């Protein structure tokens, strides 16, 4: 056999291994990129759903504010008085005040 043919055969096997390794790297890169894109889409969908829930809660809050004006709520708090808050001025705070 020609010495050049022997050298070519010896070089063909490492070249084939390197080409297979390069194809494997490209495949892993493609899988990683696909995983990144899918993860991004899932996170975006989750965030969009959270934004939708936030807007629904805001609508409920606005509807509640219209149904219960602040004056009625304040009147309700005054009716509760000391029974609703143990630390109010109506009797729950004196034991915590400094003696003097």
Secondary structure, DSSP 8 states (H G I E B T S, - for coil): --HHHHHHHHHHHHHHHHHHHHHHHHHHHHHHHHHHHHHHHHHHHHHHHHHHHHHHHHHHHHHHHHHS-HHHHHHHHHHHHHHH-TTSTTTTSGGGS---
